[in-house]
Amino acid sequence: HRHYTYSSHPSFAPLFHSKYIYMSKGKHGATSEDIANPRLSAFQSSCLIAIIIMCFKVLLIPSYRSTDFEVHRNWLAITSSLPISQWYTESRNHWTLDYPPFFAWFEYALSWIGRLFDPAMLDVSNIEYASYPTIVFQRLSVICGDCFLLVAVALYCKNVVLVDQRLTNQAFAVFVLTITNAGLIMVDNIHFQYNGFLLGFLVLSVMFIVQGSDLIGAIIYAILLNFKHIFAYAAPLYFVYILRHYCFVKSPGKSHIRRFSLRNFVAVGFAVIIVFLSSFGPFIVTNQFGSVLGRLFPIKRGLTHAYWAPNVWACYNFLDRALLAVSPSSVSMVSSTRGFVGDINHIVLPTITPSITLLLSILSMLPILVSVWKRPLRSSFISALSYTMLCAFMFGWHVHEKAILTVTIPLGLISVKSPAHARTFTFLNFIAHFSLMPLLFEPDQSLLRICLVSGHSILTLILLGNSVKDLKWNRPCDSAFSCLSYVYMIGFVFILILNCIQPILLPKMTFLPLLATSVYCSIGTLFSTVQLARIHLIDTAQGKE
């Protein structure tokens, strides 16, 4: 029986262009009931949630940390204590510098602040050094990096989602679901990495691409590549899209015909080359370029990580082990456990090489790349990006389980576009978070990881349910995808039960929960790959330039 009237407030303009919402009856302003029960605006709610999540991350400072903590502490020491010519050759510590040069310079900049907390952390010989000031500093550096992602997502919501002022709920959902992402909290703020900071660059690049500023988007992507080369998985898409959309411009009066623009081609090529030269130039001058490349692409590593990422190769490894289990050869049985603790050695099935994984990754991306070449639409770029990143995750060489975040974060940006987008994001996001739970393996972390994953999943259902038109969660079988996904999700209950009973009933099979998690999640991610391709084709068919 009530309706909204709006009163603009200039303090909200910098972010969401949100407005105070007064519940009123007609034009007579707020009632006494409204004054007694004020409601927060979308902007105020977003700020409050951002502050709460940052405070929660501060509370996680004393929590468990992985070996990645020592990795980054050692990189601080290397970049601050040694000349640049030794950054990519130093090997006293097992955790050598293997990120691109911009990240090395990022560590160098952090080291100047770190020495104010504890100068001893910057000693290369202090292996496994972890004083309390060191822990506090490194944890805070991650939290500060998360602020960059927060700002990037806020800008995306303001400049992309809120182009239509009626989409305040959608912008709020995208913002909150991104900054509260349970996977990022587990990986960055507990396990310890800097993914939030890096994904901020990806969000900014995507924002400019969607806005039509292809050159700026390409430059930011090139900068991101020189921070972490895992984002090179998206290079085929960026190349095809920028070439077709920016370098082939529409002919005047003939929107269906494009002509090659040498000027635009030179501009984007020159900009990207400048970025890479500023990154690798100092190492080329010091004759360290070969050392840098050797660290960035260590192809001697195995097909899969010790904990198999939930992709095609997890299923492939499992099939090899299953066939091995029924093999009459006792020698083969002895070697069958090697894949659970280190590099996998296929005994029954053919061995997979890096060239095979590269070929399969490109082939799986090809249908969408062809679609982008035919119709390079800004509105369908993010769905294409999510798909290509997922293809690389599914077929790539030595993929870590944490790489799934490079899929779910961009996918979350378009989760409010339609019920199909919302369902696909919700489904894949839960699988991604569940597959990351083994990273927190200590018994006292069990409740925390369950609360993080279940809490974000419930938040996703609520926010998308309130912001996506025609989305009905109470209709589990209104489509084949919905029906299959609901049946599939029930299986996670049995995975949790297995995790509980394995130490009691099967104490010698310590690998079993990890194996079950990897293989079962890989089925869901494979299903999501098909669904993402379908979503992109829908976006392309319905999209307008």
N, C-alpha and C positions, 0 to 999 in steps of 0.2 A: 504494500500500500504506500510505500515511500518511494521517492525518486531523488536522484542526485542533482545538486547544483554545484558549480565549481567556482572557486575564487583563486585566481592565480597568485603565486607567491614567488618573487624573484630569486629567493635563495635556492630554489629547486632547479633552476634553469641549467646550471653547469652539468647536471647528471642526467636525470630522466625527463626534464621539463615537466615533472609531476606537479600536482596541484593539491592544495588542501581540499579534502572532500568533506563537505558539511551535509549531514543527513537532515533534510528539511521537508516541510510540507509547503510546496509552492515557493513563492518569492519572499516569504517573510523571514528568511534566515533560519539560524539554528534554534531549536527548541531547548527548553530547560533540560529535557532528557538527554539531548545530544551533548550539551555542555557538561553534564554530569558523567557522560560516558564517551569521552573523546576517542576518535579513531586515528591511528597513525596513517600517514600517507605512505605511498609506495616507497618514496625516497627515504623517509624516516625509518620505515621498517627495514629497508635494505642496509642503511647505515648501522642500525642496531644489531642486525644479524651479523654483519661484517665484524663489528667490535666483539661480539660474543664469540665468534669462531676464532678470531685472533687470540682472545684471552684463553680459549680452550687449547689452542696450539702452544701457548706459553706454559700451560699446565703439563704439557707432554714433554717438556725439556728433560726431566730426569728419566724418561722412559727408556726402554730397550733401544739400542742402536746396532746396526749391522756393521759389517766390515767396510761398507761404503763411507762410514764416518772417518775411518783411518785413511781411506783412499783420498778424501778431500783434504784432510789435515796434512797428508804428505804432499799434496799438490800445492798447498799454501807454503809449505817449507821449501819445495823445489823452486817455485817461482820467486820467492823472496830472498833465498840464500844463494842461488846459483846464477851464473850469467845465462843469457838467453840461448847461447850455443849449446848448453847442457840440459835444457829443459826436457827434450825428447830423447835423451840418451842416458840420463840418470837412472840407475837401476839398483841402488842399495836396498831400497824397499821393494817388496814384491808388487806393490800397487803403483805401477809407473803411470806417468801422465799419458793418457790416450784419448783425450778430447781435442777438438780443433783449437787453433790459436786464440780465438776470441775468448774462449772459456779459460784458457791459461792466463790471459790478461785480466780476466774477471777475478781469478784466484789471486793474482798479483795485487790487484786493487784491494781485495779483502784483507790481504796480509798486512797492509798498512794499518788497518783498524785492529786486526787481531793482535798485533804486538802490544797494543794498549791493554789487552786482557791478560795475556801471558806470552812473553817473548819466547819461552821455551818451546812452544808449539811449532815455531818456525825453524827449529833445528832439524836438519835432514836426518841426523843420526838418532833422533828420539823416536824410534819406531814404536808403534802402538801407544803413543803418548796421549793421555786423555785426562788432564786435570779438570777440575770443575769449571774454572774460568774458560778453558778451551771448549768444553761441552756447551756452556751457556752461549759463547760467542758463535759457534758454528750453528747451533739451533736457531739463534736469533737471525743469523744471516739468511737462513732458509725462510723464516717467517717474513722478513723484509722483502725477500724475493717474491713471496706469495702476494705481497701488496701490488707488485707490478701486474700480476695476472688479474687481481681485483680491479685495478684501474682499466686494464685492457677490456675486460668483460663489460664494465660499466660503460665505456665508450662505445662498444659494439651495440649494447642495448639502446643507448641514446641515439646513435647514428643510423642503425639498421632496423632494429625492431620497432622503435618508437617513431619511425617515419610516419606511421599512422598513429596518431595520438590516442586512438581508442584501444591500443594494445598494451596498456599499462600492466595488466595481469600477466601477459606473455613475457614482457620484459622482466618483470619481477621474478617470474619462475626461472627464466634462463640465468639471471644473475645469481639467485640463491642456490640453484642446483649446481652451478659451477664452483662457487666459492666454498660450498660445504661438501664437495665431492669426497666421498669416503676413501676412494682409491688414492687420491692425492694425499690425504692426511696419513694414511697408512704408509705410503711409499716415501713421502717427503719428510713429514714431521715425526715419524717414529722410526721407520727403517733407515731413513736419511738419504735424500737426494735433492736436486734442484729442479724438478720437473715443472713446478708451478711457474717459476721464473721464465723458463724456456717456452712453455705453452702460451705465456703472455705474448711473446713475439708472434706465435702462430695465429693467435686470435686477432692481433693487430693487422697482420698481413691479410688475413681473410676479410677483415672489415673493409680495408681499402679496396680489395678486389671486388667485393660485392657492391661497393659504392661507385665502382668504375674507375678508380685511380690505380690502374694496372701497374704503372711504373713504380709507384711508391710501394705497392704490395709486393712486387718482385724484389725491390731493394731490401725490404724488411725480411723477406724469406731468405735472401742471400746472406744477410747478417745472421739469421737463425742457423743456417747451415754451418756457419763458421763458429757457432757456439756448440752445437751438437749434431753430428753428421747422421744420426738416426733419421732425421727429418729428410734426408735425401730420398727416402722412399716416396715422397710426394713430388720429386723432381720431374718425373715424366708428365704428371698432370700439369704442373706449373709451366713446363716447356710448351706443351700442346696448347694450353689455354692462352698463355701470353702471346705465343706466335700467332695463333688464329684470331684472337680477339683484339690484340693491341697492334700487331704488326701487319695484319690484313684488315684494313679499314673499309667501312661501307662506302660504296660509290654514291655520289650525290644523286638523289632521285631514284636509286635502284638499291633498295635495302637488302635484297636477296643476293646481290653481287658484291664481292669484296676484292679490293685491289691491294697489292703488297705496298707497304709504306717503308721505304728504305730508311727514312728519317727515324721512325719509331723503332725499327730494328736496331739501328746503330745506337740509339739512345738507351735502350734497355740492355744491349750488349755491353756498352761502355760502362754503365752503372754497375752491372754485376761484376765486370772485370775489376773495377776500382775496389769494390768490396773485397774480393778475393786477394787482390794484390796487397791491400792494407793488412790483411790477415796473414798471408803466407810470405809477404815480401821480406820481412826481417829474417826469416828462416832460409829463404833462398839466398840472401846476401851472405849468411853465415854458413852456407853449404849444409844445412840441416833439413832440406826439403825431403830428401829420401827417408830420413829418420822419422819425420813427422808422418809421412804416408805409411810407413811400416807400422807405426803405433796405431794409426787410425783404422787400418784394415788388416787385422791379424787373422788371416784366413786359416791359420793353423789350428784355430779353435774348432771344436766339434760342431756337428749339425745342430745339436740342442744343448741348452744349459743343463746344469745338474738337476734342477727342478724344471721339468718340461713345460714350456709355455703351451697354453691350450690351443694348439693349431694342428694343421694337417700332420706334421711330423710327430706329434704326440701319439696320434692314431697309428701312424706308420711304425713307430718304435714299439707300440703295444702289440701290433700285429706280428712283428718280428719276434717279440718275446713269447707271444702265445704259440706261434709255430715252433719256436725253439723248445717250449715246454713239453710238446708232444714228440719231440725228436728223440730217437733211441740213442743218440750219441751222448754219452756222459760228459765228454770233453766240452761239447757245446753247452751243456747245462752249467758247467763250471763258469763259463765266460758270460753267462746270460745276465748276471747282476751288474756288470760293469756300467751299463747304461743308466743305472739308478744313482750312481754316485759321481760319475764323471762323463767323459766323452763317450758317446754311443758308438758301438761297433756292431753293425748289422751282420748277422750270421746267416740267416735264411734268405732274407730279401736283399735286393741289390743295394750297394752302398750309394748314398746320395752325396754328390759333390756340390761345391759352391756354384758352379756354372749351371747345374740343374735347377737349383733353387732360384737363381736369377732369371732363368728362362721361364720357369713356371710363374714367377711373380709378374713378369711383363705380360705373359700370355693371359693371365687372369685379369689384368688391368685393361687389356686391349679393347674389349667391347665398350667400356666406358670412355676410354680415350678417343675411340672412333666417334662415339656419340658427342663428345665435347668438341671435336674437330668440326663435325657437321653443324652443331648448334652450340656455340660457345656462349652460354647464357650465364649472367652473373647470378641469377636466382638459383641455379642448380650447381654452382661451384662447390659449395660446402658438402653437399651430398656426394659429389664426385670425389672430393678430398677424403671424406670418411671411408668411402669404398676403397680407394687406392691404398690408403694406409692400412686398412684391414687385409687387403690382398697381400701386402708385404708382410704383415704380421702372420698370416696363415702359411705363407710359402717361403719366407726369408730364411737366411742362414744364421744360425746361432742367435735366434730371437729370444730376448728376455721377456718374462711374463709381464713386466712393468710397462712394456711398449704398448700394451692395449690402451693405455691412457691417451696415446696420440690419436686413437680412434674415437673414444667416448667423449672426450672434451669437445672437439669440433662437432660431433654429432649432437651433443647437447644444445648447441647454439641454434639448431633448427628443429629441436624436439617439439616446439609449439606450433609448427606449421600445419599439421594435420593429425588426425588420429593414427594414421599409419606411421608417421614420424615418431609420434609419442610412444606407441607400442614398441616399435623397433628399438628406440633408445632405452626404454625401461627394461626391456628384455636383455639387451646386450650389456647395459650398464650393470645389472645385477650379476650377470655371468662374470664380467670383468672384475667386479669387487670380490666375488666369491673366490675367483682364481687367485686373487692377491692375498687372501687370508692366511695361507701357509707362510707368508713372510713373517708374520707374528706368531712364532711357534712356541714361545714360552707359555707354560700353563697359566701363569697369572695374567696373560694377555688374551685368554680365550673370551672372557666376557666383554672386553673392550672391542675386539674385532667383530664379534657378533652384534654388539650394540651399534657400531659404526655402520656396518653393512645394512642391517635391518632398519636402522634409523633413517639412513639416506634413501632406502627403497620406499619406505612409508612416505617420506617427504616428497619423493618423486610422484607417487600415486596421487597425493593430495594436490600438489601444485599443478601438475599437468591436468588432473581431473577438473580443476577449477578454471583453467586458462585455455584449454583446447576445445574448440567447438565440436559437438557431436561425439566426444569421447566418453564412452560408458564402460567403466571397469567392471560393472556388475553383469556384463554380457560376455562370458568367457568364450562362447563359441559363435560369435557373430561373423567370424571369418575363419578360413583354414589356418591362417597364421596364429590367430588368437587361440584357437582350440589346441593346436599342437604345442604352442608355447606354454599353456596352462598345464598340459599333461607332462611336458618336459620339466617344468619347475618343481613338480612333486618329487622328482628324483633327487633333488638336493637334500631333502629330508633324510634319505637313506645315506647320502654321503656324510652328513653330520653324525648320524648314528654310527657309521663305520669308524669315524674319527674317535668316537667315544669308546667303542668296544674293542678296537684293535689292540690297545696296550694290555687289555685284560685277557682276551681270548686268543689273540695272535701276536704275542709279544716279539716274535722273531721276524715278523713281516713288517718292519718299520716303514718300508717304502710304500705299502699298500694305500694308505690314505692319500699320499701325494699322487700316486699313479691314478687312483680313481678320480681325484679332483681334476687332474690334467686332461684325462681322456674324456670324462663326461662334459667338462666345460668346452672342450674342443668341438664336440658335436653341436653345442649351442652356437659357438662362434662361426662354424661352417654354415649353419642355418641362417645366421645373421648376414653372412656375406651375400647369400642369394637375395635376402630381403632388402639389403642396402642397394643392390643393383636394380632391383625392381623400383625402389623409391626414387632413385636417380632418374630412371627412365620416365617415371610419372612426372617428376619435377621438370624434366626437359620437355615433355609433351605439353604440359600446362603452363610452362614458364613464358614470360615475356621479357624482352630486353629493356 
